[in-house]
Amino acid sequence: MKTEHDEKLIRCPKLGDEMTFAYCLRESGELPCQRIVRCWSPFFDVESFLKEKLPPEKWAGFTNSKPMDKVTNLIELIEAAKAKK
């Protein structure tokens, strides 16, 4: 999904580098990153934006999903990096 915010950058607390809003929208595959509302809300009303742009079933999936704990997330990131080699 293309938006007027796609190229905006902020520092990602999860990855430790600057990321675009477009990346945050697709960070979790078909769903936005679980931190997108917390990270982007100081800049614009991201929650209302997501409610408007996401289909109802994706909005429900986004609001009902639980973030992984840090250890599980790190293991998945390591496995993904190994798979790319």
DSSP file (Angstrom, degrees, kcal/mol; ACC not computed):
  #  RESIDUE AA STRUCTURE BP1 BP2  ACC     N-H-->O    O-->H-N    N-H-->O    O-->H-N    TCO  KAPPA ALPHA  PHI   PSI    X-CA   Y-CA   Z-CA
    1    1 A M              0   0    0      0, 0.0     2,-0.3     0, 0.0    24,-0.1   0.000 360.0 360.0 360.0 126.4    0.0    0.0    0.0
    2    2 A K        +     0   0    0      2,-0.0     2,-0.3     3,-0.0     0, 0.0  -0.704 360.0 173.9 -87.5 136.5    1.4    3.4   -1.0
    3    3 A T    >   -     0   0    0     -2,-0.3     3,-0.9     1,-0.0     4,-0.2  -0.900  46.3-112.6-137.2 166.8    1.0    6.3    1.4
    4    4 A E  T 3  S+     0   0    0     -2,-0.3     3,-0.2     1,-0.2    -2,-0.0   0.594 117.0  54.6 -72.9 -10.5    2.1    9.9    1.8
    5    5 A H  T >  S+     0   0    0      1,-0.1     3,-1.8     2,-0.1    16,-0.6   0.442  74.0 107.3-100.5  -2.9    4.2    8.8    4.8
    6    6 A D  T <  S+     0   0    0     -3,-0.9    16,-1.8     1,-0.3    15,-0.3   0.806  81.4  42.7 -50.1 -41.9    6.2    6.0    3.1
    7    7 A E  T 3  S+     0   0    0     -4,-0.2    -1,-0.3    -3,-0.2    -2,-0.1   0.502  84.4 116.0 -89.6  -3.9    9.5    7.8    2.9
    8    8 A K    <   -     0   0    0     -3,-1.8    13,-1.6     1,-0.0     2,-0.4  -0.410  54.2-148.2 -66.5 141.8    9.5    9.3    6.4
    9    9 A L  E     +A   20   0A   0     11,-0.2     2,-0.3    12,-0.1    11,-0.2  -0.885  23.8 163.6-116.2 142.7   12.2    8.0    8.6
   10   10 A I  E     -A   19   0A   0      9,-2.0     9,-2.8    -2,-0.4     2,-0.5  -0.950  46.3 -92.9-142.4 165.4   12.5    7.3   12.4
   11   11 A R  E     -A   18   0A   0     -2,-0.3     7,-0.3     7,-0.2     3,-0.1  -0.696  39.3-136.2 -80.0 126.2   14.9    5.3   14.5
   12   12 A C     >  -     0   0    0      5,-3.3     4,-2.6    -2,-0.5     5,-0.4  -0.738   9.9-160.3 -86.2 119.1   13.6    1.8   15.0
   13   13 A P  T  4 S+     0   0    0      0, 0.0    -1,-0.2     0, 0.0    -2,-0.0   0.761  92.4  52.4 -69.4 -22.6   14.0    0.7   18.6
   14   14 A K  T  4 S+     0   0    0      1,-0.1    -2,-0.0     3,-0.1    -3,-0.0   0.898 123.5  24.2 -78.0 -42.8   13.6   -2.9   17.5
   15   15 A L  T  4 S-     0   0    0      2,-0.2    -1,-0.1     4,-0.0     3,-0.1   0.635  96.8-130.0-101.5 -17.6   16.3   -2.9   14.8
   16   16 A G  S  < S+     0   0    0     -4,-2.6     2,-0.3     1,-0.3    -5,-0.1   0.720  74.7  81.1  78.1  21.6   18.5    0.0   16.1
   17   17 A D  S    S-     0   0    0     -5,-0.4    -5,-3.3    -7,-0.1     2,-0.3  -0.900  90.5 -74.2-145.7 173.2   18.6    1.9   12.8
   18   18 A E  E     -A   11   0A   0     -2,-0.3     2,-0.3    -7,-0.3    -7,-0.2  -0.566  50.6-178.2 -75.2 136.3   16.5    4.3   10.8
   19   19 A M  E     -A   10   0A   0     -9,-2.8    -9,-2.0    -2,-0.3     2,-0.2  -0.956  23.0-119.7-132.6 151.3   13.6    2.8    9.0
   20   20 A T  E  >  -A    9   0A   0     -2,-0.3     4,-1.8   -11,-0.2   -11,-0.2  -0.481  25.4-116.6 -85.0 160.0   10.9    4.2    6.7
   21   21 A F  H  > S+     0   0    0    -13,-1.6     4,-1.9   -16,-0.6   -15,-0.2   0.869 116.7  61.2 -61.1 -36.6    7.2    4.1    7.5
   22   22 A A  H  > S+     0   0    0    -16,-1.8     4,-0.8   -17,-0.2    -1,-0.2   0.893 103.5  49.7 -58.6 -40.3    6.8    1.9    4.4
   23   23 A Y  H >> S+     0   0    0    -17,-0.3     3,-1.1     1,-0.2     4,-0.8   0.931 108.2  52.8 -63.9 -44.6    9.1   -0.7    6.1
   24   24 A C  H 3< S+     0   0    0     -4,-1.8     9,-2.8     1,-0.3     3,-0.4   0.831 102.7  59.7 -61.2 -32.3    7.0   -0.6    9.3
   25   25 A L  H 3< S+     0   0    0     -4,-1.9    -1,-0.3     7,-0.2    -2,-0.2   0.783 119.7  26.3 -66.3 -26.6    3.8   -1.2    7.4
   26   26 A R  H X< S+     0   0    0     -3,-1.1     3,-1.6    -4,-0.8    -1,-0.2   0.280  85.6 110.9-120.6  10.0    5.2   -4.5    6.1
   27   27 A E  T 3< S+     0   0    0     -4,-0.8    -2,-0.1    -3,-0.4    -3,-0.1   0.826  83.8  45.2 -56.8 -35.8    7.7   -5.5    8.8
   28   28 A S  B >  S-B   31   0B   0      3,-1.5     3,-0.9    -4,-0.3     2,-0.8  -0.114 119.1-105.4-101.0  35.9    5.5   -8.4   10.0
   29   29 A G  T <  S+     0   0    0     -3,-1.6    -1,-0.2     1,-0.3     4,-0.1  -0.698 100.2   2.8  82.1-112.6    4.7   -9.8    6.5
   30   30 A E  T 3  S+     0   0    0     -2,-0.8    -1,-0.3    -3,-0.1    -3,-0.1   0.573 129.9  63.1 -85.0  -9.0    1.1   -8.8    5.7
   31   31 A L  B <  S-B   28   0B   0     -3,-0.9    -3,-1.5    -5,-0.1     3,-0.1  -0.830  89.3-104.7-115.1 153.6    0.6   -6.9    8.9
   32   32 A P        -     0   0    0      0, 0.0    -7,-0.2     0, 0.0    -6,-0.1  -0.245  51.9 -79.4 -67.0 162.7    2.4   -3.8   10.3
   33   33 A C    >   -     0   0    0     -9,-2.8     3,-1.5     1,-0.1     4,-0.3  -0.321  38.4-122.3 -57.5 144.4    5.0   -4.0   13.0
   34   34 A Q  T 3  S+     0   0    0      1,-0.3     3,-0.3     2,-0.1     4,-0.3   0.732 112.0  52.5 -63.9 -21.4    3.5   -4.3   16.4
   35   35 A R  T 3> S+     0   0    0      1,-0.2     4,-2.9     2,-0.1     5,-0.3   0.427  77.3 103.0 -93.1   1.0    5.3   -1.2   17.5
   36   36 A I  H <> S+     0   0    0     -3,-1.5     4,-2.4     1,-0.2     5,-0.3   0.863  82.3  46.1 -57.7 -40.9    4.1    1.0   14.6
   37   37 A V  H  > S+     0   0    0     -3,-0.3     4,-1.8    -4,-0.3    -1,-0.2   0.940 115.5  46.0 -67.9 -45.5    1.5    2.9   16.7
   38   38 A R  H  4 S+     0   0    0     -4,-0.3    -2,-0.2     1,-0.2    -1,-0.2   0.899 118.8  41.7 -63.1 -41.5    3.9    3.5   19.6
   39   39 A C  H  < S+     0   0    0     -4,-2.9    -2,-0.2     1,-0.2    -1,-0.2   0.900 123.5  33.3 -74.8 -41.8    6.7    4.6   17.3
   40   40 A W  H >X S+     0   0    0     -4,-2.4     3,-2.0    -5,-0.3     4,-1.5   0.608  90.4  89.9 -96.4 -12.9    4.8    6.8   14.8
   41   41 A S  T 3< S+     0   0    0     -4,-1.8    -1,-0.2     1,-0.3    -2,-0.1   0.774  80.4  62.6 -61.6 -26.5    2.0    8.3   16.9
   42   42 A P  T 34 S+     0   0    0      0, 0.0    -1,-0.3     0, 0.0    -2,-0.1   0.731 110.0  42.4 -66.5 -16.7    4.1   11.4   17.9
   43   43 A F  T <4 S-     0   0    0     -3,-2.0     2,-0.3     1,-0.4    -2,-0.2   0.776 130.1 -19.9-100.8 -32.0    4.3   12.3   14.2
   44   44 A F  S  < S-     0   0    0     -4,-1.5     2,-2.3     0, 0.0    -1,-0.4  -0.968  79.6 -76.9-166.3 169.8    0.7   11.6   13.0
   45   45 A D     >  +     0   0    0     -2,-0.3     4,-2.0     1,-0.2     5,-0.1  -0.480  54.8 166.8 -77.3  77.3   -2.5    9.7   14.0
   46   46 A V  H  >  +     0   0    0     -2,-2.3     4,-2.8     1,-0.2    -1,-0.2   0.819  68.1  58.9 -66.8 -33.0   -1.2    6.4   12.8
   47   47 A E  H  > S+     0   0    0      2,-0.2     4,-2.4     1,-0.2    -1,-0.2   0.944 109.4  43.1 -63.5 -47.1   -3.9    4.4   14.5
   48   48 A S  H  > S+     0   0    0      1,-0.2     4,-2.0     2,-0.2    -1,-0.2   0.896 113.0  54.3 -63.4 -39.6   -6.7    6.1   12.6
   49   49 A F  H  X S+     0   0    0     -4,-2.0     4,-2.3     1,-0.2    -2,-0.2   0.931 110.2  45.6 -59.1 -47.0   -4.6    5.9    9.5
   50   50 A L  H  X S+     0   0    0     -4,-2.8     4,-2.9     1,-0.2    -2,-0.2   0.899 110.0  53.9 -65.7 -41.0   -4.2    2.1    9.9
   51   51 A K  H  < S+     0   0    0     -4,-2.4    -1,-0.2     1,-0.2    -2,-0.2   0.881 113.7  43.8 -59.2 -37.3   -7.9    1.7   10.6
   52   52 A E  H  < S+     0   0    0     -4,-2.0    -2,-0.2    -5,-0.2    -1,-0.2   0.886 120.9  37.9 -74.7 -40.2   -8.8    3.5    7.4
   53   53 A K  H  < S+     0   0    0     -4,-2.3    -2,-0.2    -5,-0.2    -3,-0.2   0.824 101.2  76.4 -86.7 -33.5   -6.2    1.7    5.2
   54   54 A L  S  < S-     0   0    0     -4,-2.9   -23,-0.0    -5,-0.2     5,-0.0  -0.574  85.5-113.5 -82.7 140.5   -6.3   -1.9    6.4
   55   55 A P    >>  -     0   0    0      0, 0.0     4,-2.6     0, 0.0     3,-0.7  -0.362  37.2-105.1 -62.2 153.1   -9.1   -4.2    5.5
   56   56 A P  H 3> S+     0   0    0      0, 0.0     4,-2.4     0, 0.0     5,-0.2   0.842 120.1  51.8 -52.2 -39.2  -11.2   -5.1    8.6
   57   57 A E  H 3> S+     0   0    0      2,-0.2     4,-2.0     1,-0.2     5,-0.1   0.865 112.0  45.9 -69.9 -34.1   -9.8   -8.7    8.8
   58   58 A K  H <> S+     0   0    0     -3,-0.7     4,-2.7     2,-0.2    -1,-0.2   0.882 111.5  52.0 -73.7 -37.8   -6.2   -7.4    8.7
   59   59 A W  H  X S+     0   0    0     -4,-2.6     4,-2.8     2,-0.2     5,-0.2   0.929 111.3  48.0 -60.9 -43.9   -7.0   -4.7   11.3
   60   60 A A  H  X S+     0   0    0     -4,-2.4     4,-1.9    -5,-0.2    -2,-0.2   0.916 112.2  49.0 -62.6 -43.4   -8.4   -7.4   13.5
   61   61 A G  H  X S+     0   0    0     -4,-2.0     4,-1.0     1,-0.2    -2,-0.2   0.893 112.6  48.6 -62.8 -39.6   -5.4   -9.5   13.0
   62   62 A F  H  < S+     0   0    0     -4,-2.7     3,-0.4     1,-0.2    -2,-0.2   0.935 114.6  43.2 -65.7 -47.5   -3.1   -6.6   13.8
   63   63 A T  H  < S+     0   0    0     -4,-2.8    -1,-0.2     1,-0.2    -2,-0.2   0.752 117.5  46.7 -73.6 -22.7   -4.9   -5.6   17.0
   64   64 A N  H  < S+     0   0    0     -4,-1.9    -1,-0.2    -5,-0.2    -2,-0.2   0.567  90.2  99.2 -95.4  -9.5   -5.3   -9.2   18.2
   65   65 A S     <  -     0   0    0     -4,-1.0    -4,-0.0    -3,-0.4    -3,-0.0  -0.503  63.9-141.5 -80.6 148.6   -1.7  -10.4   17.6
   66   66 A K        -     0   0    0     -2,-0.2    -2,-0.1     1,-0.0   -32,-0.0  -0.898  20.6-115.0-108.7 136.1    0.8  -10.5   20.4
   67   67 A P        -     0   0    0      0, 0.0     2,-0.1     0, 0.0     3,-0.1  -0.348  34.5-108.3 -67.1 149.2    4.4   -9.5   19.9
   68   68 A M        -     0   0    0      1,-0.1     2,-0.1     2,-0.1     0, 0.0  -0.390  35.5-103.8 -71.7 153.7    7.0  -12.2   20.4
   69   69 A D     >  -     0   0    0      1,-0.1     4,-2.4    -2,-0.1     5,-0.2  -0.366  38.0-104.1 -71.2 163.5    9.2  -12.1   23.4
   70   70 A K  H  > S+     0   0    0      1,-0.2     4,-2.6     2,-0.2     5,-0.2   0.859 118.0  52.0 -62.1 -39.1   12.8  -10.9   22.7
   71   71 A V  H  > S+     0   0    0      2,-0.2     4,-2.4     1,-0.2    -1,-0.2   0.936 111.7  46.0 -65.3 -45.8   14.4  -14.3   22.8
   72   72 A T  H  > S+     0   0    0      1,-0.2     4,-2.3     2,-0.2    -2,-0.2   0.914 113.1  50.9 -62.3 -42.4   12.0  -15.8   20.3
   73   73 A N  H  X S+     0   0    0     -4,-2.4     4,-2.3     1,-0.2    -2,-0.2   0.920 110.3  48.7 -61.5 -44.7   12.4  -12.8   18.1
   74   74 A L  H  X S+     0   0    0     -4,-2.6     4,-2.4     2,-0.2    -2,-0.2   0.903 110.3  51.4 -62.9 -41.9   16.2  -13.0   18.2
   75   75 A I  H  X S+     0   0    0     -4,-2.4     4,-2.5     1,-0.2    -1,-0.2   0.920 110.9  48.2 -61.8 -43.5   16.1  -16.7   17.4
   76   76 A E  H  X S+     0   0    0     -4,-2.3     4,-2.3     1,-0.2    -2,-0.2   0.894 111.0  50.6 -64.9 -39.6   13.9  -16.1   14.4
   77   77 A L  H  X S+     0   0    0     -4,-2.3     4,-2.1     2,-0.2    -2,-0.2   0.898 111.4  48.5 -63.8 -40.5   16.2  -13.3   13.2
   78   78 A I  H  X S+     0   0    0     -4,-2.4     4,-2.4     2,-0.2    -2,-0.2   0.923 111.9  48.9 -64.7 -45.0   19.2  -15.5   13.5
   79   79 A E  H  X S+     0   0    0     -4,-2.5     4,-2.1     1,-0.2    -2,-0.2   0.895 110.8  50.5 -62.3 -40.5   17.5  -18.3   11.6
   80   80 A A  H  X S+     0   0    0     -4,-2.3     4,-1.2     2,-0.2    -1,-0.2   0.894 110.4  49.8 -64.8 -39.6   16.4  -15.9    8.8
   81   81 A A  H  X S+     0   0    0     -4,-2.1     4,-0.7     1,-0.2     3,-0.3   0.895 110.7  49.9 -66.4 -39.9   20.0  -14.6    8.5
   82   82 A K  H >< S+     0   0    0     -4,-2.4     3,-0.9     1,-0.2    -2,-0.2   0.892 107.3  54.6 -63.4 -39.7   21.3  -18.2    8.3
   83   83 A A  H 3< S+     0   0    0     -4,-2.1    -1,-0.2     1,-0.2    -2,-0.2   0.786 101.6  58.9 -66.3 -27.5   18.8  -19.1    5.6
   84   84 A K  H 3<        0   0    0     -4,-1.2    -1,-0.2    -3,-0.3    -2,-0.2   0.711 360.0 360.0 -74.5 -20.3   19.9  -16.1    3.5
   85   85 A K    <<        0   0    0     -3,-0.9    -1,-0.2    -4,-0.7    -2,-0.2   0.486 360.0 360.0 -73.5 360.0   23.5  -17.5    3.3
